[in-house]
C-alpha cells in the first residue's frame, strides 16, 4: 500500500488542512505538478511512438518501391 493510500484509508485532505495548512497546500501543489509531468510524459511517449511508426511506414514504402522497381526492370531470361 502506498503512503497516499495509507493516509487516505485513515484521514482525508480536509483533516490535513485543519492540522497543517502549509503541508496541505504543498501536497496539493506536488500532486498538480506530478499530474502535469505525467501528462507531458504521455505526450512525449505518444510523439516517440508516432515518429517510430512513421519511420516504419517510410521504410516499408522504400522496400516496397525498390522491390516493385526491381521486378519491373527484370525481364525473364535476363
C-alpha positions in Angstrom: 0.0 0.0 0.0 1.4 3.4 -0.9 1.7 6.2 1.6 -1.1 8.0 -0.2 -3.4 5.0 0.1 -2.4 4.5 3.7 -3.1 8.2 4.5 -6.5 8.1 2.7 -7.5 5.0 4.5 -7.3 6.8 7.8 -7.9 10.5 7.0 -8.9 12.9 4.2 -7.2 16.0 2.9 -9.6 18.3 4.9 -8.2 16.7 8.1 -4.7 17.5 7.0 -5.7 21.1 6.0 -7.0 21.6 9.6 -3.9 20.3 11.2 -1.2 21.7 8.8 -2.5 24.1 6.1 1.0 24.6 4.7 1.7 20.9 4.3 -1.8 20.5 2.7 -1.1 23.2 0.2 2.4 21.9 -0.6 1.0 18.4 -1.1 -1.7 19.6 -3.5 1.0 21.6 -5.4 3.1 18.5 -5.7 0.2 16.4 -6.9 -0.6 19.1 -9.5 3.0 19.1 -10.7 3.0 15.3 -10.9 -0.2 15.3 -13.0 1.4 17.9 -15.3 4.6 15.9 -15.6 2.7 12.6 -16.3 0.7 14.4 -19.0 3.9 15.7 -20.5 5.5 12.3 -20.4 2.4 10.8 -22.1 2.7 13.4 -24.9 6.4 12.6 -25.2 5.8 8.9 -25.5 3.0 9.5 -28.0 5.3 11.6 -30.1 8.1 9.0 -30.0 5.6 6.2 -30.9 4.3 8.2 -33.9 7.8 9.1 -35.1 8.8 5.4 -35.0 5.6 4.3 -36.7 6.1 6.9 -39.4 9.7 5.7 -39.9 8.5 2.1 -40.2 5.9 3.2 -42.8 8.5 5.2 -44.8 11.0 2.3 -44.7 8.3 -0.2 -45.8 7.4 2.1 -48.7 11.1 2.3 -49.7 11.4 -1.5 -49.6 8.2 -2.0 -51.5 9.1 0.7 -54.1 12.5 -0.9 -54.5 11.0 -4.4 -54.9 8.5 -3.1 -57.4 11.1 -1.2 -59.5 13.4 -4.2 -59.4 10.7 -6.6 -60.5 9.6 -4.3 -63.3 13.2 -3.8 -64.6 14.0 -7.5 -64.5 12.8 -9.4 -67.5 12.5 -13.1 -67.7 15.7 -14.6 -69.1 17.9 -11.7 -68.1 
